[in-house]
Amino acid sequence: MADRAFDDPELEERRRRALGHVRQIGDPVLRTPSTRIDVFDDALRNEAATMIELMRSARGVGLAAPQLGRLRRLIVIDPFEDEPPVALVNPQITWASDEQESFDEGCLSIGEIVVPVVRPVGIRVHAQDLDGQAVELEMDGFGARVIQHEIDHLDGILILDRTGCEERKEALRQLRAGDG
């Protein structure tokens, strides 16, 4: 997911360079399900650190390994300014609230396009940390939305698959026209 809050030319250049590493819509890797991670080593920790740096430079709040061309079940999230970013390995949603909410979402892999997406307000996620230890998170609101968005990437799902037909058509029109 993306945040477009800055107008500083230096930050914009940094964002542009970071986005150069992010696969864009049309790349088949974004539609391919990722494989489970079984090796927890320095390479995995370095990959997560690189993803966090790219996510922050691109002014995103989440990033999934497939967005960098890596078909591995690894996501990083940073939805809250007062908390450090989190890396989740092999995340799986084990519970979702019945209550759902529509909210506009953007994506680092889909330009400046923003579409409304309905998602459960609360979720429970089982995952592993970078050392392979079990982690369980309960999240609601914006944090839950970010995790769901990034897990979708691990399954080859984009926000355009989760929005209404008319919104999807308009987003695709904007992408073709270069408006997004």
C-alpha positions in Angstrom: 0.0 0.0 0.0 1.1 3.5 -0.7 1.1 6.9 1.0 1.4 10.0 -1.2 1.9 12.7 1.5 5.1 14.4 0.5 6.0 17.1 -2.0 9.8 17.4 -1.3 11.8 17.0 -4.6 14.5 15.1 -2.9 12.0 12.7 -1.3 10.2 12.4 -4.7 13.5 11.4 -6.3 14.2 8.8 -3.6 10.6 7.5 -4.0 11.1 7.3 -7.8 14.3 5.3 -7.4 12.7 2.9 -4.9 9.7 2.4 -7.2 12.1 1.3 -9.9 12.6 -1.9 -7.9 8.9 -2.6 -7.6 7.2 -4.8 -10.2 4.2 -3.1 -11.9 0.8 -4.3 -13.0 1.2 -6.5 -16.0 4.2 -8.3 -14.6 3.2 -12.0 -14.4 5.0 -12.4 -11.0 2.3 -10.3 -9.4 -0.3 -12.9 -10.4 1.7 -15.9 -9.3 1.1 -17.5 -5.8 4.2 -17.4 -3.6 5.9 -20.4 -2.0 6.4 -21.1 1.7 9.7 -20.1 3.3 11.5 -22.9 5.2 15.0 -21.4 5.6 15.4 -18.7 8.3 18.9 -17.3 7.8 20.9 -14.0 7.3 19.8 -13.9 3.7 16.1 -13.8 4.8 16.8 -11.1 7.4 18.7 -9.1 4.8 15.9 -9.5 2.3 13.4 -8.2 4.9 15.7 -5.2 5.8 16.0 -4.3 2.1 12.2 -4.5 1.7 11.7 -2.2 4.7 14.1 0.3 3.3 12.4 0.2 -0.2 8.9 0.4 1.4 9.9 3.5 3.4 11.7 5.2 0.5 8.7 4.6 -1.8 6.5 6.0 1.1 4.5 2.8 1.3 3.1 1.2 4.4 3.5 -2.4 3.3 5.4 -4.4 0.7 5.3 -8.1 -0.3 8.2 -10.1 -1.7 6.5 -10.7 -5.1 6.4 -7.0 -5.7 10.2 -7.3 -5.9 10.1 -10.4 -8.1 10.6 -12.8 -5.2 7.9 -15.5 -5.1 8.3 -16.1 -1.4 5.8 -15.7 1.5 7.4 -12.6 3.1 5.7 -9.3 3.8 6.8 -6.2 5.7 4.4 -3.7 7.1 4.7 -0.2 8.7 1.2 1.0 9.2 1.8 3.0 12.4 4.2 5.9 12.8 4.8 5.2 16.5 5.7 1.5 16.0 8.6 -0.2 14.2 8.0 -2.0 10.9 7.2 -5.7 11.1 8.3 -8.6 8.9 6.0 -11.6 8.7 7.0 -14.9 7.1 4.4 -17.3 5.8 1.5 -15.2 7.1 -2.0 -16.7 7.1 -5.2 -15.1 8.1 -6.9 -17.5 10.6 -9.9 -15.4 11.5 -11.6 -12.4 10.1 -14.4 -10.3 11.6 -17.9 -10.3 10.1 -17.8 -6.5 10.1 -16.4 -5.2 6.9 -15.5 -1.7 5.7 -14.8 0.0 2.4 -11.7 2.2 2.2 -9.7 3.6 -0.7 -6.5 1.7 -1.3 -3.5 2.4 -3.4 -0.6 0.0 -4.3 3.1 0.6 -5.1 2.6 -1.8 -8.0 -0.3 0.1 -9.6 0.9 3.7 -10.0 -1.2 6.4 -8.5 -4.5 4.5 -8.9 -6.7 4.4 -5.8 -9.8 2.2 -5.6 -12.4 1.4 -2.9 -11.8 -2.1 -1.4 -14.1 -3.8 1.1 -12.2 -5.8 3.7 -12.9 -7.3 7.2 -12.3 -4.7 9.9 -10.4 -7.1 12.2 -8.2 -10.2 11.6 -6.0 -12.7 13.3 -2.8 -13.7 11.6 -0.5 -16.7 12.3 3.0 -16.2 10.9 6.6 -16.6 11.7 9.2 -14.0 12.5 12.6 -13.8 10.8 14.0 -16.5 13.1 11.2 -19.0 12.4 9.4 -18.4 15.7 5.6 -18.5 15.7 3.8 -15.2 15.8 0.1 -14.4 16.2 -1.2 -11.0 15.6 -4.7 -9.6 16.2 -5.2 -6.4 14.2 -8.0 -4.1 13.4 -8.6 -1.0 11.4 -5.8 0.3 9.1 -3.2 -2.3 10.3 -5.6 -5.2 9.5 -6.2 -3.6 6.0 -2.4 -3.3 5.3 -1.8 -7.0 6.3 -4.7 -8.2 4.1 -3.5 -6.2 1.2 0.0 -7.6 1.4 -1.1 -11.2 1.9 -3.2 -10.8 -1.2 0.1 -10.1 -3.1 1.4 -13.5 -1.8 -1.6 -15.1 -3.4 -1.4 -13.2 -6.8 -4.3 -10.9 -6.0 -4.4 -7.2 -6.7 -6.7 -4.5 -5.4 -8.2 -4.3 -8.9 -9.5 -7.8 -8.2 -11.2 -6.6 -5.0 -13.0 -3.5 -6.2 -16.2 -3.1 -8.1 -16.6 -3.6 -11.8 -17.0 0.1 -12.7 -14.1 1.1 -10.4 -11.9 -1.5 -12.0 -12.8 -0.4 -15.5 -12.0 3.2 -14.6 -8.7 2.3 -13.0 -7.7 0.3 -16.1 -8.7 3.2 -18.3 -6.5 5.5 -16.3 -3.6 3.1 -16.5 -3.9 2.8 -20.2 -4.2 6.5 -20.6 -1.1 7.1 -18.4 -3.2 9.0 -15.8 -2.2 6.5 -13.0 
